[in-house]
């Protein structure tokens, strides 16, 4: 399982999603962002979880 899951740090997530690091941190503190892992003091995101979170944000029509 671990070898199949790429873990990203919050800076990489911010860059990948074209948002600020502050936005990623705000999502983490108030909720609404992609699910994350807390490993000691480290915060990591599974790339699969980010993909699923983005997919759930798709709007078919306004």
N, C-alpha and C positions, 0 to 999 in steps of 0.2 A: 504494500500500500504506500509506504513512504517513497519508494523509488518512482511511483507513478504520479506523485503530487509535487508540483513545483511550488516552493514557498517564496513569497515576495515580501520585501520590507515595505514600510509605509511610503517611503520616498519613491520607490519604483511604482507602487500602486498609483500615487498621485500623478507621476509622469505618464503612466500608461493611460489613465483616465482623463488626462489634460485638465486636472484640477490642482489647486494648491495643497501643500502639505497640511495647512491649517484646516482645509475642508475635510480631508481624510480623517484627521484627528477629531474634528467636530462630529462627523458621522459616527465615529467610534464611541464618543462620550454620550451623545444624545440618542443614538440609535438611527436606523434608517440606511446605514451603509452596508457594505458587504460584510459577511461574517468573517471573524478573525480568530487567530490562535494567540494565546498568551503563554509564552514559554519563559518562565522567570520574568525578567524585565523586558524581554523581547516581544515585539508584536509582529506577527507574520500573517500573511494572507495566502490561502490556497488559490492558485490560478483558476481551478475548476469552480470554486465558490464565487469568484469575481465574474466569471463567464455566466454562471447561473443567475447571479444578482442582476447583471446587465440584461440578460434575456427576460427577466421578470419586469424590467422597466420599459420594454417595447410597447409603444402605443400604436394600435392598428389604425385608429382614426381619432380625430379631435371632437 
